[in-house]
Amino acid sequence: MNLKHLFKTSVLATVAIAAVSCSKNDNPDPGPTPGSEDKVYALGIGVTTPNATTNYVVQASDLMTGTISLKGNGILQQGYRDYASAASRFFSIGGMDVTDVNTYSVDASGKLTEKKGLTFELPNNQFVDVDGTGKTMLGVSVPTTPAAGLNVKFYTVDVAGNAIGTRAEVPVNSIYPSNQDWIFHTGMQVSGNQLFQTFYPVNYTTYATKNTDTNYVAVYSYPGMKLQKVIKDTRTGPSGAFNTMSGLFKTENGDLYAVSNSTLSLSFSQSTKPAGILKIAAGKSEFDQNYFFNTDAAANGGKIAHAIYIGGGKLFAAITTGTPKIEDRWSDTNLKLAIVDLNAKTITLVANAPLYKGDGGRSFAALLDDGKVYSAIGANGVVNIYQTDIATATAVKGAIIEGSFLGGISRLK
């Protein structure tokens, strides 16, 4: 078991399936939510024991009542998994020596159907929908050490054909001097005819982060994926954190927002700049010097550890509250759900959502569906779905998840 896996599994709650299925919800089960019968959700659920984490893809029609069970319903996944979604498909992405991506959709009978056969040269760090249509996905593989490879690998994928289209390789050393530090990928987006990638420098042996005084964004051509330059800004530290994929977001008009936390509770060994958000305006490839959102100093603020873009210039986020300490490193703790308005530079905490501990640097499992966001919170050994109404910033506790954590979620029908 390598160091990366140890860090991952050390922050996940150890919950046996049997124990979860015997737990009680706070409210009696009122039966299926009206109108839920025709819906199909896909969930990536992990079960962690002291020895390993096992991942499943599970189908559900109702996220707010009862128990989402693995029994007779979970499709076992090989190895470590993260997840992505686009249009009506759900992608199970292999990592830690697993290099395949399994694609799930709904067949004519309303059941999940699995398509395999998409395999990369290295584990995929992130899988994003290029233009919002779900037709073309963009993947990236960054070697974890120089021994694993010296080049960052980009791929486009034709979703309908389940096949890799174009490929490109960029030397790590051309992005950041590899004799000083290695790079860890934290986010990417395509805007116009360019691809933008956030990363942070790290010692790949000790995981020490000695360079936390600068935000870095690599800029490439698209679709050629040729490195054009690396832009820098010293108002914040690097964007994103270990494996969170919450470093970069794109709005409807193509504006990009780079989100920095440099929090000790998510892999950083030091924090030397305030947590904050920088902007790259649509059509530009430099940081906007007139925009800076200091999230540490904002009312209800803190460090944005995880987030998804929910439209209208807003993020749904999990924010680290309080002051992280070095002994909290890798703990992903003291999180509170919030709605972040990028334009107004405000943070609104979600009412009725408890303070909780995250999944230790996994990409954020949250789904925007009909004005509500569905995410998961674990407390006292039980993981529940929480439904957040965006308009009122209020959460309601929903179904129990039979597992240790929610790794991904999507609505397919």
C-alpha positions in Angstrom: 0.0 0.0 0.0 1.6 3.3 -1.0 1.7 6.6 0.9 -1.0 8.2 -1.2 -3.4 5.3 -0.4 -2.6 5.5 3.3 -3.4 9.2 3.4 -6.7 8.5 1.7 -7.9 5.6 3.8 -6.7 7.2 7.1 -9.3 9.9 6.8 -12.3 7.8 5.8 -14.7 6.5 8.5 -14.6 2.8 9.0 -18.1 1.5 8.6 -19.2 -2.1 7.9 -22.1 -2.5 5.6 -24.1 -4.5 8.2 -23.6 -1.8 10.8 -24.9 0.9 8.4 -27.9 -1.0 7.3 -28.9 -1.5 11.0 -28.6 2.2 11.8 -31.8 4.3 12.1 -32.6 7.6 10.5 -33.7 10.5 12.6 -37.2 10.4 11.0 -39.6 7.5 10.3 -39.4 6.4 6.7 -42.4 8.1 4.9 -42.0 6.0 1.8 -40.7 7.2 -1.6 -40.7 10.9 -2.4 -43.6 11.7 -4.7 -42.5 11.8 -8.3 -39.2 9.9 -7.6 -40.3 6.6 -9.3 -39.2 7.6 -12.8 -35.8 9.1 -11.8 -32.6 7.2 -12.0 -29.5 8.3 -10.0 -26.1 6.7 -10.1 -24.0 6.9 -7.0 -20.4 5.9 -6.4 -20.3 4.5 -2.9 -17.2 3.4 -0.9 -17.0 0.9 2.0 -13.8 1.3 4.1 -12.5 -1.3 6.5 -9.2 -1.2 8.4 -7.6 -3.0 5.5 -9.0 -1.6 2.3 -11.7 0.5 0.6 -14.1 -1.2 -1.9 -16.0 0.9 -4.4 -19.5 0.3 -5.9 -21.7 2.0 -8.4 -25.3 1.9 -7.2 -28.7 2.8 -8.7 -31.3 4.8 -6.8 -34.7 6.4 -7.6 -35.1 8.4 -4.4 -32.4 10.3 -2.5 -34.5 11.5 0.3 -36.1 8.5 2.0 -35.2 5.1 3.2 -31.8 3.5 2.7 -29.7 3.4 -0.5 -28.5 -0.2 -0.2 -25.6 -2.1 -1.8 -27.3 -5.4 -1.4 -28.3 -6.8 -4.8 -27.8 -3.3 -6.2 -24.1 -2.4 -6.1 -21.8 -3.0 -9.1 -18.4 -3.7 -7.8 -15.6 -1.5 -9.1 -12.0 -2.5 -9.5 -9.7 -0.7 -7.2 -9.7 3.0 -6.2 -12.3 5.2 -8.0 -13.4 8.7 -8.5 -16.4 9.8 -10.6 -17.6 12.3 -13.2 -20.8 12.9 -15.1 -21.9 14.5 -18.4 -25.3 14.5 -20.0 -26.9 11.2 -19.2 -23.7 9.3 -18.4 -21.8 8.5 -15.2 -18.1 7.7 -15.3 -16.2 5.6 -12.8 -12.6 6.6 -13.1 -9.8 4.3 -12.0 -6.8 5.6 -10.0 -3.9 4.2 -8.0 -2.6 1.8 -10.7 -6.1 1.3 -12.2 -6.2 3.0 -15.6 -9.7 2.3 -17.0 -12.9 4.4 -17.1 -16.2 2.6 -16.9 -19.3 4.4 -18.4 -22.8 4.0 -17.0 -26.1 4.9 -18.7 -29.7 3.8 -18.4 -31.1 1.1 -20.7 -34.7 0.9 -22.0 -35.8 -0.9 -18.9 -34.5 1.8 -16.6 -31.6 -0.1 -15.3 -27.9 0.9 -15.2 -25.9 -0.5 -18.1 -22.1 -0.7 -18.0 -19.7 0.0 -20.9 -16.0 -1.0 -20.4 -13.0 -0.9 -22.7 -11.8 2.6 -22.2 -8.2 2.4 -20.9 -5.5 5.0 -20.4 -1.7 4.7 -20.1 -1.7 6.1 -16.6 -4.5 6.6 -14.0 -6.7 9.5 -14.8 -6.6 12.5 -12.5 -9.7 14.2 -13.9 -12.4 13.7 -16.5 -14.3 16.8 -17.7 -17.0 17.6 -20.2 -15.4 19.9 -22.7 -18.4 21.9 -23.9 -21.4 20.8 -21.8 -22.9 18.5 -24.4 -21.4 15.3 -23.0 -20.1 14.3 -26.4 -16.4 14.9 -25.7 -14.6 14.3 -22.4 -11.1 15.6 -21.6 -8.8 13.4 -19.4 -5.5 14.2 -17.9 -2.9 11.9 -16.3 -0.1 13.4 -14.2 2.6 10.9 -13.1 2.8 10.7 -9.3 6.7 10.6 -9.4 9.4 11.0 -12.1 9.8 7.2 -12.0 6.2 6.9 -13.2 6.8 9.2 -16.1 8.1 12.6 -17.1 5.2 13.8 -19.2 1.7 15.0 -18.4 -0.7 13.2 -20.7 -3.9 14.7 -22.1 -6.6 12.8 -23.9 -9.9 13.6 -25.6 -12.5 10.9 -25.5 -15.4 10.3 -28.0 -18.1 9.3 -25.5 -20.5 7.7 -28.1 -17.6 5.6 -29.5 -16.1 4.9 -26.1 -12.7 5.6 -27.6 -9.7 7.9 -27.1 -9.5 10.5 -29.8 -6.5 12.9 -29.7 -3.5 12.6 -27.4 -0.8 15.1 -26.3 2.1 15.0 -23.9 3.7 17.9 -22.1 7.0 17.5 -20.1 6.4 18.2 -16.4 9.6 20.2 -16.3 8.2 22.7 -18.9 5.3 23.4 -16.5 7.3 23.7 -13.3 11.0 23.0 -12.6 11.0 19.4 -11.6 14.4 19.7 -9.9 12.6 21.9 -7.3 9.3 20.1 -6.9 6.9 17.9 -8.7 3.3 19.0 -9.6 -0.1 17.7 -8.4 -3.1 18.4 -10.6 -6.0 20.2 -9.0 -8.4 21.2 -11.8 -8.8 22.0 -15.5 -11.3 23.7 -17.8 -11.5 24.5 -21.5 -12.5 28.1 -22.3 -12.6 29.2 -25.9 -9.6 27.8 -27.7 -7.5 27.3 -24.6 -7.1 24.7 -21.8 -6.3 25.9 -18.3 -4.9 23.7 -15.6 -4.3 24.5 -11.9 -1.7 22.6 -9.9 0.5 22.9 -6.8 4.2 22.2 -6.3 5.0 19.4 -3.9 7.8 17.1 -2.8 6.6 13.8 -4.1 8.6 11.9 -1.5 7.7 13.8 1.7 4.6 15.6 0.4 6.0 18.8 1.8 4.8 22.1 0.2 7.5 24.7 0.5 6.2 26.9 -2.3 2.8 28.2 -1.1 3.2 31.9 -1.9 2.0 31.7 -5.6 -1.0 30.6 -7.6 -0.1 28.8 -10.8 -2.2 28.2 -13.9 -0.8 26.4 -16.9 -2.3 27.6 -20.2 -2.5 25.3 -23.3 -3.9 25.5 -26.8 -7.1 23.5 -27.4 -7.6 21.1 -29.0 -3.9 20.9 -29.7 -3.0 20.9 -26.0 0.3 22.6 -26.5 1.7 24.4 -23.5 1.7 28.2 -24.1 2.7 29.6 -20.8 2.3 29.3 -17.0 0.7 32.4 -15.4 1.3 33.3 -11.8 -0.2 35.5 -9.1 1.1 36.1 -5.6 -2.1 37.3 -3.9 -2.9 33.7 -3.0 -1.2 30.3 -2.7 -1.8 27.5 -5.2 -5.3 26.5 -6.3 -7.0 23.4 -5.0 -5.5 20.6 -2.9 -4.6 17.0 -2.9 -6.9 15.2 -5.3 -9.9 17.5 -4.7 -10.3 18.8 -8.3 -11.7 22.0 -6.8 -9.0 24.3 -8.1 -10.7 25.8 -11.2 -14.3 26.6 -12.3 -15.9 28.0 -15.4 -19.0 30.2 -15.6 -21.5 30.3 -18.4 -19.7 33.1 -20.3 -16.3 31.4 -20.1 -14.9 33.3 -17.1 -12.6 31.2 -15.0 -12.1 31.3 -11.2 -9.1 29.8 -9.5 -9.8 28.8 -5.9 -7.0 28.7 -3.3 -7.2 27.3 0.2 -3.6 26.2 1.1 -5.2 24.5 4.1 -3.2 22.4 6.5 -6.1 20.0 6.8 -6.0 19.1 3.1 -2.3 18.1 2.4 -0.4 21.4 2.7 2.5 21.4 5.1 2.4 25.2 5.4 0.1 28.1 4.6 1.6 31.5 3.8 -1.1 33.4 1.9 -4.8 34.0 2.6 -7.3 31.7 1.1 -9.0 33.4 -1.9 -10.3 33.3 -5.4 -8.7 34.8 -8.5 -10.3 35.4 -11.9 -9.3 34.9 -15.5 -11.8 36.7 -17.7 -13.2 35.0 -20.8 -11.0 35.4 -23.8 -8.0 36.3 -21.6 -5.1 34.3 -20.4 -3.9 36.4 -17.5 -5.2 36.9 -14.0 -7.6 39.8 -13.6 -5.8 42.3 -11.3 -9.1 44.0 -10.5 -10.6 40.9 -9.0 -9.7 39.2 -5.7 -12.1 37.5 -3.2 -10.4 36.9 0.1 -12.5 34.0 1.5 -10.6 34.0 4.8 -11.7 37.6 5.5 -15.3 37.3 4.2 -18.3 37.1 6.6 -19.1 33.4 7.1 -15.8 32.7 5.4 -12.9 30.3 5.6 -11.0 28.1 3.2 -12.9 26.5 0.3 -11.9 22.9 0.5 -14.4 21.4 -2.0 -16.8 22.9 -4.5 -18.9 22.5 -7.6 -20.2 25.2 -9.9 -24.0 25.5 -9.7 -24.6 28.3 -12.3 -25.3 32.0 -12.0 -21.8 32.8 -10.8 -22.2 30.6 -7.7 -20.4 27.7 -6.1 -21.8 25.1 -3.8 -18.9 24.5 -1.4 -17.6 22.8 1.7 -15.6 25.4 3.7 -13.0 24.7 6.3 -14.0 26.7 9.3 -11.7 27.7 12.2 -7.9 27.7 12.0 -6.3 24.5 10.7 -3.3 23.2 12.6 -0.4 21.1 11.3 -1.7 18.2 13.4 -4.9 18.4 11.3 -2.9 17.6 8.1 -4.9 15.2 5.9 -7.9 15.3 8.3 -10.3 17.3 6.0 -12.1 18.4 9.1 -14.4 21.2 10.4 -16.3 21.5 7.1 -19.5 23.5 6.7 -21.7 23.6 3.6 -22.0 27.0 1.9 -23.1 28.9 -1.2 -20.3 31.2 -2.6 -21.4 34.1 -4.8 -18.4 34.8 -7.1 -19.8 38.1 -8.3 -21.0 39.6 -5.1 -18.0 38.1 -3.1 -20.3 36.7 -0.4 -20.5 33.4 1.4 -23.8 32.1 2.8 -23.7 29.2 5.2 -26.3 26.4 4.6 -28.8 26.2 7.5 -29.5 22.9 9.1 -26.3 21.3 7.8 -24.0 20.1 10.6 -20.3 20.7 10.9 -18.6 17.6 9.5 -15.5 15.7 8.5 -14.8 15.2 4.8 -13.5 12.3 2.7 -9.8 13.4 2.8 -9.1 14.9 -0.6 -11.6 13.1 -2.8 -13.3 15.1 -5.5 -16.5 16.6 -4.2 -19.6 14.4 -4.6 -22.4 16.8 -5.1 -25.3 17.0 -7.7 -27.3 20.0 -8.8 -30.8 18.9 -9.7 -33.9 21.1 -10.1 -32.6 23.9 -7.9 -31.4 21.5 -5.2 -27.9 20.2 -4.4 -27.5 16.7 -3.1 -24.4 15.8 -1.1 -23.5 13.5 1.7 -22.5 14.1 5.4 -21.4 11.4 7.8 -22.0 11.6 11.5 -21.8 9.0 14.3 -21.0 6.2 11.8 -24.0 6.9 9.5 -23.8 8.7 6.1 -26.9 10.6 5.0 -27.8 12.5 1.8 -28.5 16.1 2.5 -30.6 18.2 0.1 -29.8 21.9 0.0 -32.3 24.3 -1.5 -30.2 26.9 -3.3 -32.8 29.6 -3.1 -33.1 29.4 0.7 -29.7 28.0 1.6 -31.4 25.4 3.8 -30.6 21.7 4.1 -32.8 18.7 4.8 -31.5 15.3 5.8 -32.4 12.6 3.3 -31.7 8.9 2.7 -29.1 6.8 4.5 -26.3 5.6 2.3 -25.2 2.0 3.1 -21.5 2.6 3.0 -18.6 4.7 4.4 -18.7 7.6 2.0 -20.2 9.0 -1.2 -17.6 9.3 -3.9 -19.8 10.5 -6.8 -23.4 11.2 -7.8 -25.3 11.9 -11.0 -28.9 11.9 -12.3 -29.1 9.9 -15.5 -32.9 10.0 -16.0 
